[in-house]
Structure formats: structure tokens, C-alpha cells
Amino acid sequence: MTLCIPFLMFQGQAQEAIDHYLEVFPDAELLEIVHHPEGTEIYDPTPPASAEDLDDAEALDLAEAEVPEDTEAGEASRAAGESGPIDTGDLSEPTQPDSGEPESTETTLITVEHAEAASDHDEVPIAGAPLVATAQLKIGGQVLMIQDSLMKHQFSFTPSISVAVVVDSTAEFHQIVDSLAPGGEFLMEPGDYDFAANFAWIKDRFGMSWQVNQPLGQPEPTAQAEAPVWG
């Protein structure tokens, strides 16, 4: 094994995140970065939402919403919704005024629920920001590998795995926490805990989780291994 480091995958926001972390952490250092060629785009394999994607309940809600409440058809639709699925076989189509133009046979159905579900996974990159093929960012002695995925995924970061940041002063603690918080959320509010003088668990605006910790006492220096002396 030649290398084992944490890997952070973004979907168009890697450059923005790198720039942000370089400002947040006083000792952050960009070791290397390689960008994809200009014009490279992220491929989204998810087909657009269609009527077939909606379940029966959502389709029924849309059908009811499209019928005016003060019509007989609206009352019939609501009654059918209470008793069971709508049977459209015996219903005649309402007469429409002849406008002289052919009627469109295609309808796009979009629900708020579907739009909100999609937005949960969407990351909006800065316009014109280059996509990162690979980068190595060093923070507090820990190297992080960072890149943009060229295929859109329906998942992102999870708080199950986070990066622990140990600081040695209250000023540094607040500087880092206050810089990471905007646009994100606290999983544990900043404060003094039984295990730390200051601690905060933050999910930043990119979805990346950080546990910022100022220990109760000055951390002990790590013991360095020494080569044995052979007689």
C-alpha cells in the first residue's frame, strides 16, 4: 500500500469548496490540483420526471387539482377519489371551443414533492468554475483528496463520517466554526462539553461534516518512534 487518505467527492463545487477551506483553516495548503478541460460537463443519467413516474395517489391529486371545484365534473372527481380509483371509460370529453389549432397531446406533470426531492441532491456550482479532476488539500497535517464527479449521483456527504479538527485556542475555534457555519447547520451546537473546552459538529454548506474540538487540556505531544540501538 502506498497511500490511504480521505476522499471528498463533489458534483461541480470542488473548486468552490477548496477556495473556501483555504480561507477557513489558517494552515490549509493546496498541494496539487488538476482541472478537467474547459467545456467538460457533469452527466446526469436521471431521466426527466413524467406521468409514469407518479404513483396513483399523486396522479389523483393532480387530476383533482386540474378540475374546477364548482363544476359537476369536480364533484364527481372528488366523490370517486373518496370511493376508489377513477374509471374514465364512461366519461365523455368536455366540448372545447374550436380555435382552429390542433390540440396538444403532450402534458408535463411536475409536483412540488418531486421538485423538493430533486433539490435535496442538487449542488449548484459557481458559474464558470472549472471542474476538478483531482486535488490534494492539506489541513492540520491531514491530506484530503478532492475531485468533482463527472456523473451526477443521488447521494452526497453524510455525517456518519466527518473530519475532526483539533485546535489549541478559543480564538481559533470560533474563527473556524464561524466560517463553516454560514449556509450549513449545526449537528451539535458550539459550547463547552464534558469532553471538551469547546466543541461543535457542523455540516457546512457543501454537506461536508466537521467536528471542531478544543480539548480540555493541552494535547500531549505524539511520541516519536526511535530506531533501536544495536550493540
C-alpha positions in Angstrom: 0.0 0.0 0.0 1.4 3.4 -1.0 -1.4 5.8 0.1 -4.5 5.9 2.3 -6.2 9.3 2.6 -9.8 10.6 3.0 -11.6 11.2 -0.3 -14.1 14.1 -0.8 -16.3 13.9 -3.9 -18.2 16.9 -5.1 -20.6 17.4 -8.0 -19.4 20.7 -9.5 -18.5 22.5 -6.3 -15.0 21.2 -5.6 -13.2 24.4 -6.7 -15.6 26.5 -4.6 -15.0 24.2 -1.6 -11.2 24.2 -1.9 -11.2 28.0 -2.1 -13.5 28.2 1.0 -11.4 25.8 3.1 -8.2 27.6 2.2 -9.8 30.7 3.8 -11.3 28.8 6.8 -8.3 26.9 8.1 -5.2 29.1 8.8 -2.7 26.3 7.9 -4.6 24.9 4.9 -2.3 24.2 1.9 -3.2 23.2 -1.6 -0.6 20.6 -2.5 -1.8 19.9 -6.1 -4.8 20.4 -8.4 -5.6 19.3 -11.9 -8.7 20.6 -13.7 -10.8 18.9 -16.4 -10.6 20.5 -19.9 -12.7 23.6 -20.4 -16.2 22.7 -21.5 -16.3 19.4 -19.6 -19.8 18.9 -18.2 -21.3 16.7 -15.5 -23.6 14.0 -17.0 -27.0 13.5 -15.3 -28.3 9.9 -16.1 -31.6 10.6 -14.4 -34.5 10.9 -17.0 -36.9 13.8 -16.6 -40.0 13.2 -14.5 -43.0 12.0 -16.4 -46.6 11.0 -15.7 -45.5 7.4 -15.5 -43.2 8.2 -12.6 -46.0 9.3 -10.4 -47.9 6.9 -8.3 -51.7 6.6 -8.3 -52.2 8.9 -5.3 -50.1 11.7 -6.8 -51.8 11.3 -10.2 -55.2 11.5 -8.4 -54.2 14.7 -6.6 -53.1 16.3 -9.9 -56.4 15.3 -11.6 -58.4 16.8 -8.8 -56.3 20.0 -8.8 -57.0 20.5 -12.6 -60.8 20.3 -12.2 -62.6 23.5 -11.0 -64.4 22.9 -7.7 -67.7 24.5 -8.9 -68.3 22.0 -11.8 -70.2 18.8 -11.8 -67.0 17.0 -13.0 -65.2 18.3 -10.0 -67.8 16.9 -7.6 -67.7 13.6 -9.4 -63.9 13.5 -9.3 -63.8 14.2 -5.6 -66.5 11.5 -4.9 -64.6 9.0 -7.0 -61.4 9.9 -5.1 -63.1 9.0 -1.8 -64.5 5.7 -3.0 -61.7 4.4 -5.1 -59.8 4.9 -8.4 -61.4 6.9 -11.2 -62.9 4.9 -14.1 -62.7 7.2 -17.1 -64.1 4.7 -19.6 -67.7 6.1 -19.4 -66.9 9.8 -19.1 -67.2 11.8 -22.3 -64.7 14.5 -23.0 -65.9 18.1 -22.4 -66.6 20.1 -25.5 -63.8 22.6 -26.3 -64.2 25.7 -28.4 -62.8 25.3 -31.9 -59.8 27.6 -32.0 -58.7 26.4 -35.4 -55.4 25.0 -34.0 -54.7 21.3 -33.2 -54.7 20.4 -29.5 -51.5 19.4 -27.9 -51.4 15.7 -26.8 -48.4 16.1 -24.5 -48.7 17.1 -20.9 -45.8 17.6 -18.4 -46.7 16.8 -14.8 -44.5 18.2 -12.1 -45.3 18.0 -8.4 -43.8 20.0 -5.5 -42.8 16.8 -3.8 -40.8 15.7 -6.8 -39.2 19.1 -7.2 -38.2 19.2 -3.5 -36.8 15.6 -3.6 -34.6 16.6 -6.6 -33.4 19.8 -4.9 -32.2 17.8 -1.9 -29.4 16.3 -4.1 -28.7 19.2 -6.3 -25.4 21.2 -5.9 -25.2 24.4 -7.7 -21.6 25.2 -8.9 -20.4 28.7 -9.4 -20.8 29.7 -13.0 -17.6 29.3 -14.9 -15.8 27.4 -12.1 -13.6 24.7 -13.6 -14.3 21.1 -12.7 -11.6 19.5 -10.5 -10.2 16.2 -11.8 -8.0 15.7 -8.7 -6.7 17.8 -5.9 -4.9 17.3 -2.6 -5.6 19.8 0.2 -3.6 19.6 3.5 -5.4 20.8 6.7 -3.7 20.4 10.1 -1.3 17.8 8.8 -4.1 15.7 7.2 -4.2 15.4 3.4 -7.7 15.3 1.8 -8.1 14.1 -1.8 -10.8 16.2 -3.6 -12.5 15.9 -7.0 -15.7 16.6 -9.0 -17.6 13.5 -10.1 -18.4 13.7 -13.8 -21.6 11.8 -13.3 -24.4 13.1 -11.1 -25.3 10.9 -8.1 -28.3 10.9 -5.9 -26.2 11.0 -2.8 -23.7 13.3 -1.2 -21.8 13.6 2.1 -23.2 12.0 5.3 -22.4 13.0 8.9 -21.6 9.3 9.6 -18.0 10.2 8.6 -16.6 13.5 9.5 -13.2 15.2 9.7 -12.0 16.0 13.3 -10.3 19.4 13.7 -8.4 19.9 16.9 -7.5 23.5 17.8 -5.4 24.9 20.6 -7.1 28.2 21.3 -10.6 29.6 21.8 -9.9 32.3 19.1 -9.1 29.6 16.5 -12.1 27.5 17.5 -14.5 30.4 16.9 -12.8 31.5 13.7 -13.2 28.1 12.1 -16.7 27.5 13.4 -18.0 30.9 12.4 -16.5 30.4 8.9 -18.0 27.0 8.4 -21.5 27.7 9.8 -23.0 30.1 7.1 -25.2 28.1 4.8 -24.8 25.0 6.8 -26.2 23.6 10.0 -25.0 22.5 13.5 -25.3 18.8 14.3 -24.1 19.7 17.8 -24.2 23.4 18.9 -20.9 25.1 19.9 -20.2 25.0 23.6 -18.2 23.6 26.4 -18.9 19.9 27.0 -17.7 17.3 29.5 -15.2 16.1 26.9 -14.0 19.4 25.5 -13.5 23.0 26.4 -15.1 24.0 23.1 -16.8 21.7 20.6 -19.0 22.0 17.6 -20.2 19.5 15.0 -21.0 21.3 11.7 -22.3 20.2 8.4 -21.1 23.0 6.1 -22.9 24.4 3.0 -21.5 21.7 0.8 -22.8 18.9 3.1 -19.3 18.1 4.5 -19.2 17.4 8.2 -16.6 18.8 10.6 -16.1 18.1 14.3 -14.1 21.1 15.7 -12.7 20.4 19.1 -10.7 22.4 21.6 -9.5 19.9 24.2 -9.9 20.4 28.0 -6.1 20.3 28.4 -3.2 20.9 26.1 -2.9 17.7 24.0 0.1 15.6 24.8 2.8 15.5 22.0 2.7 12.4 19.9 5.6 10.0 20.9 8.1 9.5 18.1 9.4 6.1 17.4 13.1 5.8 17.7 15.3 3.3 15.8 16.8 0.6 18.1 20.4 0.8 19.0 22.2 -2.4 18.1 25.2 -3.4 20.2 
